[in-house]
Amino acid sequence: MSLGSESYQLLSKIATNDQHGENSPYFDGWKAYEKNPFHPRKNPQGVIQMGLAENQLCFDLIEEWIKNNPKASICTPEGVCKFRDIANFQDYHGLPEFTSAMAKFMSKVRGGRVRFDPNRILMSGGATGANELIMFCLADPGDAFLVPTPYYPGFVRDLCWRTKVQLIPVHCDSSNNFKITREALEVAYKKAQENNINVKGLIITNPSNPLGTTLDKETLKSLITFINEKTIHLVCDEIYAATVFTSPSYVSVSEVVQEMKCNLDLIHVIYSLSKDLGFPGFRVGIVYSYNDQVVNCGRKMSSFGLVSSQTQYMLASMLSDEKFVDKFLLESSRRLLKRHDKFTKGLEEVEISRFPSNAGLFCWMNLKKLLKEETIEEELKLWHVIINEVKLNVSPGSSFNCSEVGWFRVCFANIDDETVEIALQRIRAFVGKETKKKIEVKRWQPNLSLSFTSTRFDENVLSPHNHIIISPHSPLVRAT
Amino acid sequence: MSLENKNHQLLSKIATNDKHGENSPYFDGWKAYESNPFHPTKNPQGVIQMGLAENQLCFDLIEEWIRNNPKASICTPEGVNEFRHIANFQDYHGLPEFRNAVANFMSKVRGGRVRFDPDRILMSGGATGANELIMFCLADPGDAFLVPSPYYPAFVRDLCWRTGVQLIPVQCHSSNNFKITREALEEAHKKAQEENINVKGLIITNPSNPLGTTLEKDTLKSIVSFINENNIHLVCDEIYSGTVFNTPTYVSVAEVIQEMEECKKDLIHIIYSLSKDMGLPGFRVGLVYSYNDEVVNCGRKMSSFGLVSSQTQHFLAAMLSDDIFVDKFLEESSRRLRERREFFTKGLEKVNITCLPSNAGLFFWMNLRGLLKEKTFEGEMKLWRLIINEVKLNVSPGSAFNCSEPGWYRVCFANMDHETVEIALRRIRAFVNGREKGKTVEIKRWKSNLRLSFSSRRFDENVMSPHMMSPHSPMPHSPLVRAT
């Protein structure tokens, strides 16, 4: 419409640029899923969603706790007497019982090897909000943060969009298991300086998304040494900390700074309950900073994204139940390990290699040998085949800015066992180890449907509102 | 310490400037309250908090609804089967039932005279987040928005701090009841243009904070014409729309543009929240409603930074779509607000203190110009300190709202119970009448049976719990700690 270009000037630059990240070809997989979503009974030939890093394995434990703890809610008969206090509470320090419980939980996730000070805990709008908040505190428009590749695609939106900070990739590749080397850091840093770009810090994700690996202590120490020498910040996104399911055991930056001489003013941790507990809807983003000024300023900024007091209150209760937390963390790890093993065994059977991992809700799969040429175009071509023919939505490595082609991230914790089986069958068929007859997707047996949360699928697939939403399950509609 | 300078450069400019707004002298009232907070039994001589625009008059209605509607919660036996679906839901479109319920509620607040499209509703982190979000969509750093004074102090933080936008006040005066005149708008706009400042829009608060008045239709129409002619945006903060308790009837911008065909709808945006109308500031329900498709599109992506907790969306979807409850709530809330305001202002009339006539809001705009020794802002601040330290009431001085005339004070009346209102009135009367030497202010002893009507547990928590006095939370009840 003629108002188009007028509109263009009417709005801000931020509103009209692409830095929200949603126009990448990455979106195609979502469209395919949306048009044809898998359902065990209603649409068994549909696209299986394996591009969403969600943790749905332990809701039964949570539901049991909820049933046994009615006082955790301000809406139960047992808890409603607290309603007005909680509904009225908007203090940006947060409910004291909430910050205490979070501090305790974060400590338990790290095996009790670190203690966290509740007064350093800041809230924000999910990890999305937390990532943005820390940038607003540490960097000016035009400043840069180094980020090892491959990395979470949403970082562009979270760290750069409204802050106008830029990201400088630090390339890692499989030749040394995607290790973040001192050399790679120095190269990236030097290049930035030569281009007169002011590097304010380094952001790492540990455990890594998409690799699913944890950093070893030596690497962490070398990172800390690096940022210390340059007097730049280290932001550690630890939102997958409790998804570690096998050795090596997790080493958090908080642990390492206890053992080293380090300028603590440079150290900041991002946390969330979206992955570890499977609560992305509750928007619990946390910034934990060792820098007093950042805590002070960040706390004022948290007004833009405080956690709902209703949710703070419930989580305060749940996370301070030590028995429950211990049991949950143990069981969650166990189930993740089991699911991971089931899936990776299946891949092994068709000789699909994947990056050995000990954490995360996904698997970093190597399909290089299936590429005609080692180019991004071929990777995207293969990806479209996987979506349209194999009917699996996985995420191509290029969307994570991976410097090597052929890698794909496959999420395995957001579906049930039967769906994993079907996905593996489809993969097997695709890779050609099955007999060369038509791909026969096993018919869904009626008694298996009881274990499947069909209500959720009905809501997502069949409800009339679906047509309004273009891609309700796109990774950017969620923060993924 | 030597590291501080280094720290100063270590952090961003945003982190080290003052635009969060918390260093104003306005804070002194809070410190006084914090160090000596009123409690009916434990500290009857303490400072009464009248600087917080909270709505605590109708919690009983909400609590009753909750007891009767267990399915609204994902934590009750009746509702827990929805837990996993809700906990997992992070779609920035929001729960459809939530958006529908909010659209329905907003329409009812406007007497059904307007319909809202649920697809134009965006979420953000409270009104605080909503204000910031709309700025990020409409203006670049350095751009300006006109804002009629007096205005909400935290607009500086919400609209300017991280966005880099600047505010240009449009002065309004008591001589014509603080009306927003065409002349004042034109003058402010012209001045900005002369200084090469790019004005992107005008933001109004209707009903007004701190005035408590609603704009009449003609004024709204003239404002809409003004922004239309100048091709700038109009952002209408309507977060007090459900607190209208008297005539004139509320007219929302949404109503006016239905009647003005020539108005470019792409310029019209509404900010809403449930913090004031329903008294739920803790739930962080901020909403942006835009008639501009691009803004909806972009704003929706931005809402990822401050979505409403799905647990809260689910709960409110149930409550706000209960038409019978909503109708009853809105009516009763108005009634109680009107009653409360009348009781207060009648009490003030007895000592010849007048207030700006108002029909909305959780506060009134009190005129103490007659009590100023000097008719200056210093005089206003002096009187204010007296009110805090001797009368022991925390009210908000007009200068904090950028008022162009000294002597006005905002007094909140909906965040306390009836007995406390009486005590506050008594103190004011004593202050105005008295100042007689030797006459001490007699504060009626708290009758033990009155305690039952008083939510003492809440006061216990707020007054006695250790966190309030902790060095790490010096201002737990400051207006900026809350969004007020």
Chai-1 contact restraints between the chains, C-beta under 6 A:
chainA,res_idxA,chainB,res_idxB,connection_type,confidence,min_distance_angstrom,max_distance_angstrom,comment,restraint_id
A,S7,B,E294,contact,1.0,0.0,6.0,A-B,restraint_1
A,L11,B,E294,contact,1.0,0.0,6.0,A-B,restraint_2
A,S12,B,C137,contact,1.0,0.0,6.0,A-B,restraint_3
A,S12,B,L138,contact,1.0,0.0,6.0,A-B,restraint_4
A,S12,B,A139,contact,1.0,0.0,6.0,A-B,restraint_5
A,S12,B,D140,contact,1.0,0.0,6.0,A-B,restraint_6
A,K13,B,D140,contact,1.0,0.0,6.0,A-B,restraint_7
A,I14,B,F136,contact,1.0,0.0,6.0,A-B,restraint_8
A,A15,B,C137,contact,1.0,0.0,6.0,A-B,restraint_9
A,A15,B,C298,contact,1.0,0.0,6.0,A-B,restraint_10
A,H20,B,K301,contact,1.0,0.0,6.0,A-B,restraint_11
A,F59,B,R84,contact,1.0,0.0,6.0,A-B,restraint_12
A,E63,B,V80,contact,1.0,0.0,6.0,A-B,restraint_13
A,E63,B,F83,contact,1.0,0.0,6.0,A-B,restraint_14
A,I66,B,C75,contact,1.0,0.0,6.0,A-B,restraint_15
A,I66,B,V80,contact,1.0,0.0,6.0,A-B,restraint_16
A,S73,B,S73,contact,1.0,0.0,6.0,A-B,restraint_17
A,S73,B,C75,contact,1.0,0.0,6.0,A-B,restraint_18
A,C75,B,I66,contact,1.0,0.0,6.0,A-B,restraint_19
A,C75,B,S73,contact,1.0,0.0,6.0,A-B,restraint_20
A,T76,B,T76,contact,1.0,0.0,6.0,A-B,restraint_21
A,V80,B,E63,contact,1.0,0.0,6.0,A-B,restraint_22
A,V80,B,I66,contact,1.0,0.0,6.0,A-B,restraint_23
A,F83,B,E63,contact,1.0,0.0,6.0,A-B,restraint_24
A,R84,B,F59,contact,1.0,0.0,6.0,A-B,restraint_25
A,D85,B,R458,contact,1.0,0.0,6.0,A-B,restraint_26
A,I86,B,G282,contact,1.0,0.0,6.0,A-B,restraint_27
A,A87,B,L280,contact,1.0,0.0,6.0,A-B,restraint_28
A,A87,B,G282,contact,1.0,0.0,6.0,A-B,restraint_29
A,N88,B,G282,contact,1.0,0.0,6.0,A-B,restraint_30
A,F89,B,G282,contact,1.0,0.0,6.0,A-B,restraint_31
A,Q90,B,P281,contact,1.0,0.0,6.0,A-B,restraint_32
A,Q90,B,G282,contact,1.0,0.0,6.0,A-B,restraint_33
A,Q90,B,R482,contact,1.0,0.0,6.0,A-B,restraint_34
A,D91,B,P476,contact,1.0,0.0,6.0,A-B,restraint_35
A,D91,B,V481,contact,1.0,0.0,6.0,A-B,restraint_36
A,Y92,B,V481,contact,1.0,0.0,6.0,A-B,restraint_37
A,H93,B,S473,contact,1.0,0.0,6.0,A-B,restraint_38
A,P96,B,H467,contact,1.0,0.0,6.0,A-B,restraint_39
A,N119,B,H472,contact,1.0,0.0,6.0,A-B,restraint_40
A,G125,B,G125,contact,1.0,0.0,6.0,A-B,restraint_41
A,G125,B,F305,contact,1.0,0.0,6.0,A-B,restraint_42
A,G125,B,G306,contact,1.0,0.0,6.0,A-B,restraint_43
A,T128,B,S304,contact,1.0,0.0,6.0,A-B,restraint_44
A,T128,B,F305,contact,1.0,0.0,6.0,A-B,restraint_45
A,G129,B,F305,contact,1.0,0.0,6.0,A-B,restraint_46
A,E132,B,F305,contact,1.0,0.0,6.0,A-B,restraint_47
A,F136,B,I14,contact,1.0,0.0,6.0,A-B,restraint_48
A,F136,B,R162,contact,1.0,0.0,6.0,A-B,restraint_49
A,C137,B,S12,contact,1.0,0.0,6.0,A-B,restraint_50
A,C137,B,A15,contact,1.0,0.0,6.0,A-B,restraint_51
A,L138,B,S12,contact,1.0,0.0,6.0,A-B,restraint_52
A,A139,B,S12,contact,1.0,0.0,6.0,A-B,restraint_53
A,D140,B,S12,contact,1.0,0.0,6.0,A-B,restraint_54
A,D140,B,K13,contact,1.0,0.0,6.0,A-B,restraint_55
A,R162,B,F136,contact,1.0,0.0,6.0,A-B,restraint_56
A,F279,B,A87,contact,1.0,0.0,6.0,A-B,restraint_57
A,P280,B,Q90,contact,1.0,0.0,6.0,A-B,restraint_58
A,G281,B,I86,contact,1.0,0.0,6.0,A-B,restraint_59
A,G281,B,A87,contact,1.0,0.0,6.0,A-B,restraint_60
A,G281,B,N88,contact,1.0,0.0,6.0,A-B,restraint_61
A,G281,B,F89,contact,1.0,0.0,6.0,A-B,restraint_62
A,G281,B,Q90,contact,1.0,0.0,6.0,A-B,restraint_63
A,G281,B,S310,contact,1.0,0.0,6.0,A-B,restraint_64
A,F282,B,S309,contact,1.0,0.0,6.0,A-B,restraint_65
A,F282,B,Q311,contact,1.0,0.0,6.0,A-B,restraint_66
A,R283,B,L307,contact,1.0,0.0,6.0,A-B,restraint_67
A,R283,B,S309,contact,1.0,0.0,6.0,A-B,restraint_68
A,Q293,B,N7,contact,1.0,0.0,6.0,A-B,restraint_69
A,Q293,B,L11,contact,1.0,0.0,6.0,A-B,restraint_70
A,C297,B,A15,contact,1.0,0.0,6.0,A-B,restraint_71
A,K300,B,H20,contact,1.0,0.0,6.0,A-B,restraint_72
A,S303,B,T128,contact,1.0,0.0,6.0,A-B,restraint_73
A,F304,B,G125,contact,1.0,0.0,6.0,A-B,restraint_74
A,F304,B,T128,contact,1.0,0.0,6.0,A-B,restraint_75
A,F304,B,G129,contact,1.0,0.0,6.0,A-B,restraint_76
A,F304,B,E132,contact,1.0,0.0,6.0,A-B,restraint_77
A,F304,B,G306,contact,1.0,0.0,6.0,A-B,restraint_78
A,G305,B,G125,contact,1.0,0.0,6.0,A-B,restraint_79
A,G305,B,G306,contact,1.0,0.0,6.0,A-B,restraint_80
A,L306,B,R284,contact,1.0,0.0,6.0,A-B,restraint_81
A,S308,B,F283,contact,1.0,0.0,6.0,A-B,restraint_82
A,S308,B,R284,contact,1.0,0.0,6.0,A-B,restraint_83
A,S308,B,S309,contact,1.0,0.0,6.0,A-B,restraint_84
A,S308,B,T312,contact,1.0,0.0,6.0,A-B,restraint_85
A,S309,B,G282,contact,1.0,0.0,6.0,A-B,restraint_86
A,Q310,B,F283,contact,1.0,0.0,6.0,A-B,restraint_87
A,Q310,B,T312,contact,1.0,0.0,6.0,A-B,restraint_88
A,T311,B,S309,contact,1.0,0.0,6.0,A-B,restraint_89
A,T311,B,Q311,contact,1.0,0.0,6.0,A-B,restraint_90
A,R456,B,H85,contact,1.0,0.0,6.0,A-B,restraint_91
A,H465,B,P96,contact,1.0,0.0,6.0,A-B,restraint_92
A,I469,B,H93,contact,1.0,0.0,6.0,A-B,restraint_93
A,P472,B,D91,contact,1.0,0.0,6.0,A-B,restraint_94
A,V477,B,D91,contact,1.0,0.0,6.0,A-B,restraint_95
A,V477,B,Y92,contact,1.0,0.0,6.0,A-B,restraint_96
A,R478,B,Q90,contact,1.0,0.0,6.0,A-B,restraint_97
